[in-house]
Amino acid sequence: MSHPILVPLPGYEQLAASISGATGAEIGALELRDFPDGESYLRFACDVAGRSVILLCSLARPNNRILPLLFAADAARDLGAGEVGLVAPYLAYMRQDRRFNPGEAITSQSFARLLSGGFDWLVTVDPHLHRYPSLDAIYTIPARVVHAAPSTAHWIEANVKDPVIVGPDVESEQWVREVAELAGAPHFVLSKTRAGDRDVAVVLPDIAPYAGRNPVLVDDIGSSGQTLVAAARCLARAGLEPRYCIVVHALFDRSTAEIFGELPMRIVSTDTVPHASNGIALTSALATAIEQMRWNMSPRT
């Protein structure tokens, strides 16, 4: 197999350089700007003819990214690319996985059709699979999921003495359990009730067995942060104040100082979404997934 061309969209040059070093991929360049009327201009500043092209772009806040991304994929094919893959460390539009109210769009399925029509394969990190058993349930292209739990567990082992891993709600149980098992630590989860996007209450289980341990809050997505704030305050009132909060995808809509205020927690995230809290690199895992995907997609002789 010839070396692929890894083309980052603006903002992902550093991650591209790390992945390139781990895979041997050549880094390509994409000129991208807006016309005065807001339409996008794109130009590949590299020769993609006959090559495997990998576009790199996390899809946090996707609405301004998805059209340029699809245009780039289409242009690569038109210029003769052998295949066009997508590495989206964060995969958007997984929340709306059913029709909760009459007339609603099931945007997870709509988005999956868009990406499946534009790319030959997809690599992502821990998509928010709630009611879907896997990405194959809605994506029609080969997809490989990178799991952040091993890297998260390694960070906890290296930085936290006597941890107990805490999930802020029952939806985090599977994720929390995996991190805890890999870190060799106990775990528990809280129960949550939500009255609105920023109105969350949580309930503790019996925490007596974890007295003296250092709680580490972990979750897959940090957005408004209100579930994590409610969990941290509830733990603190019970005498089990958390010093660390780890999220896979840092989608915070405000600064962490604004969200967490007086809470004495260190916020740590993986590098799936560029953010000041990034502290857990997934470069090696992403590089491995890319190589596996390309090997599976390549023709055999």
KOLKOLPA-217643 format. One record per residue (C-alpha): residue number from 0; residue in one letter; x, y, z. Coordinates in nm, 2 decimals. Example, Ala and Ser with C-alpha at 12.3 -4.5 7.8 and 13.67 -1.06 7.14 Angstrom:
! KOLKOLPA-217643
0_A_1.23_-0.45_0.78
1_S_1.37_-0.11_0.71
! end
This chain:
! KOLKOLPA-217643
0_M_0.00_0.00_0.00
1_S_0.13_0.35_-0.08
2_H_0.13_0.60_0.20
3_P_-0.20_0.79_0.23
4_I_-0.24_1.17_0.23
5_L_-0.38_1.30_0.56
6_V_-0.55_1.63_0.51
7_P_-0.65_1.82_0.82
8_L_-0.92_2.09_0.81
9_P_-0.83_2.41_0.98
10_G_-0.76_2.36_1.35
11_Y_-0.65_2.00_1.33
12_E_-0.29_2.05_1.20
13_Q_-0.13_1.95_1.53
14_L_-0.33_1.63_1.56
15_A_-0.25_1.55_1.19
16_A_0.12_1.59_1.26
17_S_0.10_1.35_1.55
18_I_-0.10_1.09_1.35
19_S_0.13_1.13_1.05
20_G_0.43_1.05_1.26
21_A_0.26_0.73_1.39
22_T_0.13_0.61_1.05
23_G_0.38_0.74_0.80
24_A_0.10_0.93_0.62
25_E_0.20_1.23_0.41
26_I_0.04_1.55_0.53
27_G_-0.16_1.73_0.26
28_A_-0.30_2.08_0.26
29_L_-0.64_2.21_0.19
30_E_-0.70_2.58_0.11
31_L_-1.03_2.67_0.26
32_R_-1.19_3.02_0.29
33_D_-1.53_3.19_0.26
34_F_-1.65_3.41_-0.02
35_P_-1.80_3.74_0.09
36_D_-2.15_3.59_0.06
37_G_-2.05_3.31_0.30
38_E_-2.01_3.03_0.04
39_S_-1.70_2.81_0.07
40_Y_-1.40_2.80_-0.15
41_L_-1.18_2.49_-0.14
42_R_-0.86_2.38_-0.32
43_F_-0.63_2.09_-0.26
44_A_-0.28_2.21_-0.24
45_C_-0.15_1.86_-0.30
46_D_-0.19_1.59_-0.56
47_V_-0.45_1.34_-0.46
48_A_-0.49_1.15_-0.79
49_G_-0.46_0.78_-0.73
50_R_-0.40_0.82_-0.36
51_S_-0.58_0.73_-0.04
52_V_-0.71_1.06_0.10
53_I_-0.79_1.09_0.47
54_L_-0.97_1.40_0.58
55_L_-0.93_1.49_0.95
56_C_-1.19_1.70_1.13
57_S_-1.36_1.66_1.46
58_L_-1.73_1.73_1.42
59_A_-1.80_1.93_1.74
60_R_-2.03_2.22_1.65
61_P_-2.07_2.06_1.31
62_N_-2.31_2.29_1.12
63_N_-2.03_2.51_0.99
64_R_-1.80_2.22_0.92
65_I_-2.01_1.96_0.74
66_L_-2.05_2.14_0.40
67_P_-1.68_2.21_0.35
68_L_-1.60_1.86_0.47
69_L_-1.84_1.70_0.21
70_F_-1.72_1.94_-0.06
71_A_-1.36_1.83_0.01
72_A_-1.45_1.46_-0.01
73_D_-1.63_1.52_-0.34
74_A_-1.34_1.73_-0.48
75_A_-1.09_1.46_-0.38
76_R_-1.29_1.20_-0.58
77_D_-1.33_1.43_-0.87
78_L_-0.95_1.48_-0.87
79_G_-0.89_1.11_-0.89
80_A_-0.84_0.99_-0.53
81_G_-0.85_0.62_-0.49
82_E_-1.05_0.63_-0.17
83_V_-1.17_0.90_0.07
84_G_-1.18_0.82_0.44
85_L_-1.29_1.04_0.74
86_V_-1.12_1.06_1.08
87_A_-1.37_1.24_1.30
88_P_-1.25_1.20_1.66
89_Y_-1.58_1.34_1.77
90_L_-1.89_1.23_1.58
91_A_-2.18_1.47_1.60
92_Y_-2.56_1.42_1.57
93_M_-2.59_1.10_1.78
94_R_-2.82_1.25_2.04
95_Q_-3.15_1.24_1.84
96_D_-3.18_0.86_1.80
97_R_-3.55_0.83_1.80
98_R_-3.86_1.05_1.75
99_F_-3.95_1.17_2.10
100_N_-4.23_1.40_1.98
101_P_-4.45_1.39_1.67
102_G_-4.29_1.55_1.37
103_E_-3.93_1.54_1.49
104_A_-3.64_1.47_1.26
105_I_-3.42_1.17_1.36
106_T_-3.11_1.36_1.29
107_S_-2.87_1.08_1.38
108_Q_-3.00_0.88_1.08
109_S_-3.00_1.19_0.85
110_F_-2.64_1.27_0.94
111_A_-2.53_0.91_0.89
112_R_-2.68_0.91_0.54
113_L_-2.49_1.23_0.46
114_L_-2.15_1.10_0.58
115_S_-2.21_0.75_0.44
116_G_-2.27_0.91_0.10
117_G_-1.96_1.12_0.11
118_F_-1.69_0.88_0.24
119_D_-1.56_0.53_0.20
120_W_-1.49_0.47_0.57
121_L_-1.50_0.63_0.90
122_V_-1.29_0.63_1.22
123_T_-1.42_0.80_1.53
124_V_-1.38_0.79_1.91
125_D_-1.65_0.67_2.15
126_P_-1.96_0.79_1.97
127_H_-2.26_0.85_2.20
128_L_-2.44_0.52_2.13
129_H_-2.75_0.51_2.34
130_R_-3.02_0.32_2.16
131_Y_-2.81_0.20_1.87
132_P_-2.61_-0.12_1.93
133_S_-2.33_0.00_1.70
134_L_-2.26_0.25_1.42
135_D_-2.34_-0.02_1.17
136_A_-2.71_0.03_1.27
137_I_-2.71_0.37_1.09
138_Y_-2.39_0.40_0.89
139_T_-2.36_0.21_0.56
140_I_-1.98_0.25_0.53
141_P_-1.72_0.06_0.73
142_A_-1.66_0.23_1.06
143_R_-1.41_0.17_1.33
144_V_-1.45_0.30_1.69
145_V_-1.15_0.39_1.90
146_H_-1.21_0.35_2.27
147_A_-1.07_0.62_2.51
148_A_-1.10_0.40_2.82
149_P_-0.75_0.25_2.81
150_S_-0.58_0.59_2.78
151_T_-0.81_0.73_3.05
152_A_-0.74_0.45_3.28
153_H_-0.37_0.49_3.22
154_W_-0.39_0.86_3.31
155_I_-0.58_0.78_3.63
156_E_-0.32_0.52_3.73
157_A_-0.04_0.77_3.67
158_N_-0.20_1.07_3.85
159_V_-0.45_0.96_4.11
160_K_-0.37_0.76_4.43
161_D_-0.65_0.52_4.55
162_P_-0.91_0.63_4.30
163_V_-1.28_0.55_4.29
164_I_-1.43_0.61_3.95
165_V_-1.77_0.79_3.96
166_G_-2.03_0.81_3.69
167_P_-2.26_1.11_3.70
168_D_-2.57_0.91_3.58
169_V_-2.68_0.56_3.50
170_E_-2.61_0.62_3.13
171_S_-2.24_0.64_3.21
172_E_-2.24_0.29_3.38
173_Q_-2.08_0.09_3.10
174_W_-1.82_0.35_3.03
175_V_-1.73_0.40_3.40
176_R_-1.71_0.03_3.46
177_E_-1.47_-0.02_3.18
178_V_-1.24_0.26_3.30
179_A_-1.25_0.13_3.65
180_E_-1.17_-0.23_3.55
181_L_-0.87_-0.12_3.35
182_A_-0.75_0.11_3.63
183_G_-0.80_-0.16_3.89
184_A_-1.03_0.07_4.09
185_P_-1.38_0.04_4.23
186_H_-1.67_0.24_4.08
187_F_-2.02_0.36_4.14
188_V_-2.27_0.58_3.95
189_L_-2.52_0.84_4.06
190_S_-2.89_0.87_3.96
191_K_-2.99_1.18_3.77
192_T_-3.31_1.37_3.71
193_R_-3.32_1.65_3.45
194_A_-3.58_1.93_3.45
195_G_-3.40_2.12_3.17
196_D_-3.07_2.17_2.99
197_R_-2.92_2.35_3.30
198_D_-3.14_2.21_3.57
199_V_-3.01_1.87_3.70
200_A_-3.04_1.69_4.03
201_V_-2.84_1.37_4.13
202_V_-2.88_1.11_4.41
203_L_-2.59_0.92_4.57
204_P_-2.59_0.55_4.64
205_D_-2.43_0.41_4.96
206_I_-2.07_0.55_4.95
207_A_-1.95_0.42_5.29
208_P_-1.73_0.15_5.12
209_Y_-1.54_0.43_4.94
210_A_-1.44_0.64_5.24
211_G_-1.08_0.75_5.21
212_R_-1.06_0.71_4.83
213_N_-1.01_0.99_4.58
214_P_-1.32_1.02_4.35
215_V_-1.27_1.08_3.98
216_L_-1.57_1.18_3.79
217_V_-1.57_1.05_3.43
218_D_-1.82_1.09_3.15
219_D_-1.81_1.07_2.77
220_I_-1.93_1.42_2.69
221_G_-1.90_1.75_2.87
222_S_-2.14_2.01_2.72
223_S_-2.33_2.23_2.95
224_G_-2.14_2.06_3.24
225_Q_-2.44_2.08_3.47
226_T_-2.46_1.71_3.53
227_L_-2.10_1.70_3.63
228_V_-2.14_2.01_3.85
229_A_-2.44_1.86_4.03
230_A_-2.25_1.53_4.08
231_A_-1.94_1.71_4.22
232_R_-2.15_1.91_4.46
233_C_-2.34_1.61_4.58
234_L_-2.02_1.42_4.64
235_A_-1.87_1.71_4.83
236_R_-2.17_1.74_5.06
237_A_-2.13_1.37_5.14
238_G_-1.76_1.42_5.23
239_L_-1.62_1.26_4.91
240_E_-1.51_1.58_4.73
241_P_-1.38_1.50_4.38
242_R_-1.04_1.65_4.27
243_Y_-1.05_1.53_3.91
244_C_-1.31_1.53_3.63
245_I_-1.24_1.35_3.31
246_V_-1.44_1.38_2.99
247_V_-1.37_1.22_2.65
248_H_-1.52_1.49_2.44
249_A_-1.48_1.85_2.57
250_L_-1.78_2.02_2.41
251_F_-1.82_2.27_2.69
252_D_-2.03_2.57_2.58
253_R_-1.85_2.81_2.82
254_S_-1.51_2.82_2.99
255_T_-1.46_2.55_3.25
256_A_-1.41_2.83_3.51
257_E_-1.75_2.96_3.44
258_I_-1.91_2.62_3.45
259_F_-1.74_2.47_3.75
260_G_-1.69_2.79_3.95
261_E_-1.56_2.73_4.30
262_L_-1.53_2.36_4.27
263_P_-1.17_2.26_4.33
264_M_-1.15_2.01_4.04
265_R_-0.90_1.96_3.77
266_I_-1.08_1.91_3.44
267_V_-0.91_1.68_3.19
268_S_-1.02_1.57_2.85
269_T_-0.89_1.37_2.56
270_D_-0.78_1.55_2.24
271_T_-1.08_1.45_2.03
272_V_-1.19_1.82_2.04
273_P_-0.93_2.10_2.08
274_H_-0.98_2.25_2.42
275_A_-0.77_2.40_2.70
276_S_-0.84_2.09_2.92
277_N_-0.68_1.84_2.67
278_G_-0.45_1.61_2.86
279_I_-0.50_1.26_2.73
280_A_-0.37_1.19_2.38
281_L_-0.53_0.94_2.16
282_T_-0.28_0.96_1.88
283_S_-0.16_0.61_1.90
284_A_-0.51_0.46_1.92
285_L_-0.63_0.67_1.62
286_A_-0.32_0.58_1.42
287_T_-0.38_0.21_1.48
288_A_-0.74_0.23_1.38
289_I_-0.65_0.41_1.06
290_E_-0.40_0.15_0.97
291_Q_-0.64_-0.13_1.04
292_M_-0.92_0.04_0.84
293_R_-0.69_0.09_0.54
294_W_-0.56_-0.26_0.55
295_N_-0.92_-0.40_0.56
296_M_-1.02_-0.17_0.27
297_S_-0.72_-0.24_0.05
298_P_-0.75_-0.50_-0.23
299_R_-0.57_-0.83_-0.18
300_T_-0.34_-0.97_-0.45
! end
